[in-house]
Amino acid sequence: MGSLEGLAPVSGGYAMLPVADAFNWTEATTDLGTGSWYLVAFRSVRQPGADEERLALYDEFAHQEAARCPGFVHYFKGPAAANGACLSFCLWNTREDARVAAAKPAHARAVGLIGEMYASYELEFLRVTRTEEGRLAFEPYGHHEVQPTHDAHMAPRTSPSFSIEPSTAS
């Protein structure tokens, strides 16, 4: 799988967009091979006064732990938007790879901060597919694609499947 290091939000309001629309997928995935992957998106709004240093430390430990796990592809730590919303995600080869990593100690410690650090949060589970033609598609994974939100102001996103056509610009 190609590098996703050039992946970036498309605007300051990226965190409120569907995952397929929130990033420069077409430009950042030009060397992405064909296949299917599992994406876990974490949408959140931090509590006022959240300990950003502690949160960043726990996040970094969980990221390092995940990166050592089989099936890890990429982690994107989203910047907080002006309204405090944030969208981060982890891309895995398979759902099973993600589940194994989620049971690791550093991830469990990071999850333990949710009630203390976040005003609201929501998890989304997506299948990302790249065809031989270069088309990138995002679709909800299974029957429970969105975990209910912790706070009512973060409405669950039950959007239909999304597709991104490859860029024809040279």
Residue pairs with C-beta under 8 A, 6 or more apart in sequence:
1 32
1 33
1 35
1 37
1 73
2 29
2 30
2 31
2 32
2 33
3 31
4 28
4 29
4 32
4 73
4 74
4 76
4 91
5 28
6 24
6 27
6 28
7 23
7 24
7 25
7 28
7 29
7 74
7 76
8 23
8 24
8 28
9 15
9 22
9 23
9 78
9 79
9 87
10 17
10 21
10 22
10 23
10 24
11 17
12 81
12 82
13 81
14 22
14 23
14 78
14 81
14 87
15 22
15 43
15 78
15 81
15 85
15 86
15 87
16 81
16 85
18 138
18 157
18 159
18 162
19 39
19 41
19 87
19 89
19 124
19 126
19 138
19 162
20 136
20 138
20 162
20 163
20 164
21 162
22 87
23 76
25 136
25 164
26 136
26 164
26 165
26 166
26 167
27 167
29 130
29 136
30 167
32 130
32 136
33 130
34 130
34 131
34 132
35 129
35 130
36 127
36 128
36 129
36 130
37 73
37 91
37 92
37 93
37 94
37 127
37 128
37 129
38 91
38 92
38 93
38 94
38 95
38 97
38 98
38 125
38 126
38 127
38 128
38 141
39 89
39 90
39 91
39 92
39 124
39 125
39 126
39 127
39 128
39 138
40 89
40 90
40 92
40 98
40 123
40 124
40 125
41 87
41 88
41 89
41 123
41 124
41 125
41 126
42 87
42 88
42 89
42 121
42 122
42 123
43 85
43 86
43 87
43 121
43 122
43 123
43 124
43 154
44 85
44 86
44 87
44 88
44 118
44 120
44 121
44 122
45 83
45 84
45 85
45 86
45 118
45 119
45 120
45 121
45 151
45 153
45 154
46 52
46 55
46 80
46 84
46 86
46 117
46 118
46 119
47 116
47 117
47 118
47 119
48 119
50 116
50 117
50 118
51 117
54 113
55 113
55 117
58 106
58 109
58 110
58 113
59 77
59 110
61 106
61 109
61 110
62 104
62 106
62 107
62 109
62 110
63 75
63 77
64 106
65 101
65 104
65 105
65 106
65 107
66 72
66 75
66 90
66 101
66 104
66 107
67 75
69 97
69 100
69 101
69 104
70 93
70 97
70 100
71 92
71 93
71 94
71 96
71 97
71 98
71 100
71 101
72 90
72 92
72 93
72 97
72 101
73 91
73 92
73 93
74 90
74 91
75 88
75 89
75 90
75 91
76 88
76 89
76 90
76 91
77 88
78 86
78 87
78 88
78 89
79 86
80 86
84 119
90 98
90 101
91 128
92 98
92 101
95 125
95 141
101 107
114 121
114 150
118 150
119 151
120 149
120 150
120 151
120 153
120 154
121 149
121 150
121 151
121 154
122 146
122 147
122 148
122 149
122 150
122 154
122 156
122 157
123 146
123 147
124 140
124 145
124 146
124 147
124 157
125 140
125 141
125 142
125 144
125 145
125 146
125 147
126 138
126 139
126 140
126 141
126 145
127 138
127 139
127 140
127 141
128 136
128 137
128 138
129 136
129 137
129 139
130 136
130 137
131 137
133 166
134 165
134 166
135 163
135 164
135 165
135 166
136 163
136 164
136 166
137 161
137 162
137 163
137 164
138 161
138 162
138 163
138 164
139 161
139 162
140 146
140 158
140 161
145 158
146 156
146 157
146 158
148 156
149 155
149 156
